[in-house]
Amino acid sequence: MARTHVAIIGAPLDLGQDRRGVDMGPSALRFANLNARVAALGYEVEDYGNIPVEQKETLPAGEANAKYLEPIAAACTALAGRVSTALAAGVLPLVLGGDHSVAVGTVAGVAGTFRERGERIGLIWLDAHADMNTPESSPSGNIHGMPLACILGDGPAPLAELGGFHPKVSAENTVIVGLRDVDFAEKAHVRHSGLRAFTMRDIDERGLRAVMDEAIRIAAAGTAGIHVSLDMDFCDPVHAPGVGTPVRGGATYREAHLAMEMICDSRRMVSLEVVEVNPVIDERNRTADFAVELITSGLGKRIL
């Protein structure tokens, strides 16, 4: 994978949750000078614009246990195609969400591209939540709580089978880091899935460096590279207040930077997405600005 070019792809999807505002996340990140800050690291930056997404006000919610499933699947299909186009050109895709349901499209595009080459990818999921509900277990029916289940081959068929194959990523190469808020019925899915989940207690006891060392090793084992899915609620809301579902007790400012710096140092990242930035509840766009800082750490920015 060439590391000289980055394709920015907006996915302004907010159909996967009830709280409005994350559809403005891509605009908030661009307003925080994302393109120029990535270019300042020496990358050639091409902005592919935003995928088309239908507006919630114009749509029926559909089934109560999987709201807006069809339009979410349509948006993810469009996103998968745009991600595949970037990878085929040798460019690193940087996807800007939107709620976390966009990850199904991103991962489908990345995994499908490498699958055509006879290769597979690993996945590091930086998130306060497991996102492993299914329509049967979800207390809300919101699909932003289901994308990791879909990526691993469970969940609603239009998403789990997106791209014509499942799972998108093997559970043995999937790692959650920063977990601290899991629905009761969802816990069994996490325990029995075969993935590795590092909770905030693991980070407290072992330190972020040791956790990320192991996470990178698991995701990289036997794979062509790692997709990194960064939900900004991975970070403590003291540092990232403008997120879709904030949860106290997350990664500190420096822990979040260290996680991205270590991913960069591994030289195994093949794609990156940042999701759940909500400028409506943010403070002077500082969550988006923090997200851009973390993106640049993941792409090679250093203190010295």
Summary of the structure (lengths in Angstrom):
residues: 304
radius of gyration: 17.1
end to end distance: 25.3
largest distance: 52.3
contacts: 1168
relative contact order: 0.17
helix: 44%
strand: 18%
